[in-house]
Amino acid sequence: MAGGITETGEPYSPFVGLVYMFNLIVGTGALTMPKAFAAAGWVVSVPLITFLAFMSFMTTTFVIEAMAAANAQLRWKRREQEEINDSDSCSDYSDDEVVIRGRSEPVETRPILSVQRAANIDHFDIVERVEMGQMASMFFNKVGVNMFYICLIVYLYGDLAIYAAAVPVSLMEVACGNHSCSAGSVKYNDTESCWGPVRRKDAYRVFLVTFTLLLGPFTFFNAQKTKYLQILTSLMRWIAFTMMIILALIRIGKGHSEGHPSVAQISGVPNLFGVCVYSFMCQHSLPSLVTPISNKQRMSALVMADYILILCFYSLLSLTAIFCFDSSLLRDMYTLNFTDNCDVLSIPVLRYFLGLFPVFTISTNFPIIAVTLRNNWKTLFHRDGGTYPWVVDRIVFPLITLVPPIIVAFCTHDLESLVGITGAYAGTGIQYIIPAFLVYFSRRHLEPVLGRDAVNKHRSPFHHTFWVWFVILWATFCLMFVTANIVLTDAKN
């Protein structure tokens, strides 16, 4: 995530790219969205999630434009270096040759258009995978690069804390919940008994320690997803989400629903904002998703189709949830509403499957995120030409990666708040502020080289500078609004 240029991987079709993007975006955040919907009210929630989907789509096109600009920059510098190397051995040019050779001006001030015409190539082709960290290094100054990595690290910490809490919560609910079909939807207290004298929160902490001991060691090594693991987790995700939507619709259709959601509650808006930002997050992984797509001629239309599909999916999942279940009984992890309510799902195997679904999918992602965070810490403190001592490299960095999110998960398993805070703060930086500045500075950086007549074929549909500043102002307003709400809520309590 923080690296530079890497291999693009095996090419795939635009349709496959659409599926990959859908699978990346639809994850843990979607499971916390129904409760956030109920807290904000459905009349407020639907327009807000629609607007946030639009904003996320806009910044996604910003990142794609910046990727194309980064490819143009790298390609131009490489070709310019070749021209300089050849200048000593070739000094005769024909009258119609317009390639500039042997000049002493800096590379950044030389027009690229002449080389474009001579070579008959498009410098904006996205053929090399340039990660966001590399783009930040190309277009930001040193302070901007450090701010980028700090924002990314904070977001990854939030991700790990959410994962570290979600798995033990699911295990606790399955182990301590009532699966005899005699209780229906019951909201348990953490101080209630799980196994005799062992309380539910004690069981949660036991599962958290077990989770840490089993998956924590991967932070000290390298871990990679396999193709078959991705296929398996994606298949489980589709089955679980489709099952929950269908079961809720069946219950509503039979007239057995218990949901009477509120129309609007402003107090629930800040948390819904954070949940939605987190649930639409994909900007940090776009280089890995977009670069291997074989045909990128209609990238904006492809991304728009994906966002419309995801918006419909989120709205359907959340609306069926709040009208099917009593809002006061909706769980932080929506799958848990199906584990002990036989009026909704009477087949024990399927109830356990939904209850354990987050365990399987999240556990496979935790080592990947942990290793990514560890590597970003190393990059942030990277010293040119130097290496870290063995103890710092193999012990200190893994520990500062693993310990903070485990401590947070040990103190709280309020997933709705964890997702909301992560999305509202670090998520706002990654989804709004960083893409806006990337596209803004990439345009300013390349204009002296490309000239005003050069057009980036992957240019965002929102190419006017107004949209860049609109995103930044919107992000600033959201941060102020969320912070003010938290302060006022704490003051009341």
C-alpha positions, 0 to 999 in steps of 0.5 A: 500500500505504501510501496512504489511501482510493482508488477501489475499482475495478470490482466483481467476484464473490466467486469472482473475489475467491477467485481473485485471493487465491489468485494473490496468495498462491501465488508465489515462496514456494511454489517454495522450500517443497519444499526447506524441507519436506525439511529439516524432515521431512514428519511435522513439516512437514504439521502445521506448515504446517496450523497456520500456515495457520490462524494466517494465516486468523485474522489475515486475518479480523482485517484484514477486521474492522479494514477494516470498523471503518475504514469505520465511522469514516470514514462516521461522521465524514463524517455527523457533519460534515454534521450540524454543518453543518446545525445552524445552519439547522435547529433544529426536530425532531420528538419521534421524531427521535433524531439528535444535532445541534450538540453540543460534545462530541468526535466520538469520544464521541458515540454512533453508534447513533442516527444508524444507526437514523435513516439505516437504513444499516450503517456497517460496509459495506466500500465504501471502500478503506482501506489498512493505512497509513491504518488504522494512522494511524487506530488507532495512535499516532505510534510505532505508525504509525512501527513499522508503516511500518518493518516494512513497509519491511523486508518489502519490502526482503526481497521485493526481495532475493528477486526480485533473486536469483531471476531471475539464479539461474534465468537462470544455471541455464538458461545454465550447466546441462546440458540434454543429458539426459546428467547427470540431477539434478546439484547444481552448485558456484558455482565450477564453469565456466559458459562457459570461464573464467567461473564460475557465480557470475560468470555469476550476477553478470552476470545480476544486473547486467543485471537491475538495469540493465533493471528498476532504472530503473523505481524512479525512475518510476511503474509499474503492472500492467496487466490483461492482464499480470496475466492472463498471469502468472497463467496462466503460474503455473497452468500451471507449478505444475500441470505440476510436480505432474503430472510428479512424480506420474507419476514416482512412479507409475512407480516411478522416484522417488528421494525418501526424505525424513526423518520429522522434523528439528527443525533445519529447523523455523525455516526452514520457519516463515519460508518458510510465513509468507512463502508465506501472506502476503496481509494487506498487500494485503487492502484492494485485494482485498476492497473490490471484492467485490460480495457480502461477506456470507460473507467468512469462509467465502470466505477459509476456502475459499481457505486450505484450497485453498492449504493443499492445493495447497502440501502436494501440491506439496511432498509430491510433490517430496520423494518424487519427488526426492532431498532432497539434490538439491532446489533452492532454486527448485523449478522448476530440478529439472525443467530438467536431468533428462530422466527427469522431463521430456524435452521441451526446450521445456517444460524451458526454460519451467519454468526461465525461469518465475520470470524472467517472473513475478518480473520483472513484479512487481519494479518494482511492489514497488520503487515501493511501497517508495519511496513508503513511504519517502516516507510515513515521512518525510512532513512535513505541508505540505512537499515534498521537494527534487527531488534527494531525491524523484527520486534519493535515495529511489529509490537507497535503495530499489534499492541495499540489495536488490541488494547483498544479492542480490550477496552471496548467492543462497540463496533458501531463507534469504532467504525464511525470514529475510524471513518469520520477522522482517518477515513475522511482523510483517505477518502476525501482530503488526500485524493483531492490534493493528489489530483490538484498537485498532480495537475500543477506538477505536470502542467509545465511538462505536458503543456495546457493542450495535453489532455489526460484521457483518464481525467475525472469528470469533475475536472474543474478546480471547484470540485477539488475545493468543494471536497476539501471544504466538505471534509473540513465541515464534516470533521468539525461537525463530528467533533462538535457532536462528540464534545457536546455529547460528552458534555451532556453526559 
